[in-house]
Amino acid sequence: MTSRHSVFLVAFVVTSVFFVDWCAVVFQCGCRSLWNGIATYCNIHAATGPHCPWCEHPLLGGGTAFGAAVSAQWLAVYRTTTSSVWKRLLLALVAFPLVSGLIALVQRFVWNY
């Protein structure tokens, strides 16, 4: 496995593991870590809204944010000109909250959250 593949794998795993935690930070919806109940306490279960956009619209909401973040990570790892493994990793890790956070801002507006 090349260093680029390893860097992308690490970034992908970090994004996958902490995506629900990021949902809780961005939307303050009650979601918890994968090992702590995930969406058990999310406001998606409340009778009235507003409901978390990523949980209410899993493909269009969370799926779009996750896919865009992973795509940005792929670009950071495979399309940057830097040769440093650590710079690629840093770019890929920063891409996760930056890109998904920007998408979350748009989704907040679209779904009136």
C-alpha positions in Angstrom: 0.0 0.0 0.0 1.4 3.4 -1.0 1.7 6.3 1.4 -1.1 8.1 -0.4 -3.4 5.2 0.0 -2.6 5.0 3.7 -3.2 8.7 4.2 -6.5 8.5 2.4 -7.5 5.4 4.4 -6.7 7.2 7.7 -8.6 10.3 6.7 -11.6 8.2 5.6 -11.7 6.2 8.8 -11.5 9.4 10.9 -14.4 10.9 8.9 -16.4 7.7 9.2 -15.9 7.3 12.9 -16.5 11.0 13.9 -19.1 12.0 11.4 -22.0 11.5 13.9 -20.0 13.5 16.5 -19.6 16.3 13.9 -23.4 16.2 13.3 -23.9 16.8 17.0 -21.5 19.8 17.0 -22.9 21.4 13.8 -26.6 20.9 14.5 -26.7 20.5 18.3 -29.3 17.8 17.7 -28.5 15.3 20.4 -26.6 12.8 18.2 -23.8 10.9 20.1 -20.7 8.9 19.2 -21.0 5.6 17.4 -20.2 3.8 20.7 -22.6 6.0 22.8 -26.1 5.6 21.2 -25.5 7.3 17.8 -28.9 9.0 17.0 -30.9 7.6 19.9 -31.1 11.1 21.5 -31.3 13.0 18.2 -34.1 15.5 17.8 -35.3 13.5 14.8 -37.3 11.4 17.3 -39.1 14.5 18.7 -42.8 14.8 17.6 -42.2 18.3 16.3 -39.3 20.0 14.6 -37.0 21.3 13.8 -35.3 18.0 13.0 -31.6 17.5 12.3 -31.1 17.8 8.5 -28.6 15.0 8.4 -30.8 12.5 10.2 -34.1 13.6 8.6 -32.6 13.5 5.1 -29.9 10.8 5.4 -29.0 10.6 1.7 -29.5 14.2 0.7 -28.4 15.6 4.0 -25.8 13.5 5.7 -24.9 11.6 2.6 -24.1 14.7 0.6 -22.0 16.2 3.4 -20.1 12.9 3.9 -19.6 12.3 0.2 -18.3 15.8 -0.3 -16.0 15.6 2.6 -14.5 12.3 1.4 -14.2 13.7 -2.1 -12.3 16.7 -0.8 -10.1 14.3 1.2 -9.4 12.3 -2.0 -8.4 15.5 -3.8 -6.2 16.6 -0.9 -4.4 13.3 -1.0 -4.2 12.4 -4.7 -4.2 15.8 -6.4 -2.0 18.0 -4.3 1.5 18.7 -5.4 3.0 18.4 -1.9 5.1 15.3 -1.4 5.0 15.3 2.4 2.8 12.6 3.8 2.1 14.8 6.9 0.9 17.7 4.8 -1.4 15.5 2.8 -2.8 14.0 6.0 -3.3 17.4 7.5 -5.1 18.7 4.4 -7.3 15.6 4.3 -8.2 15.8 8.0 -9.0 19.5 7.7 -11.2 18.9 4.6 -13.6 16.8 6.7 -15.0 19.6 9.0 -14.4 22.4 6.5 -16.3 20.9 3.6 -19.1 19.1 5.6 -19.4 22.3 7.7 -20.0 24.5 4.7 -22.6 22.0 3.4 -24.3 22.0 6.8 -24.6 25.7 6.7 -26.4 25.5 3.3 -28.6 22.7 4.6 -29.5 24.7 7.7 -30.9 27.4 5.4 -32.5 25.0 2.9 -34.3 23.0 5.6 -34.9 26.0 7.9 -33.1 24.4 10.8 
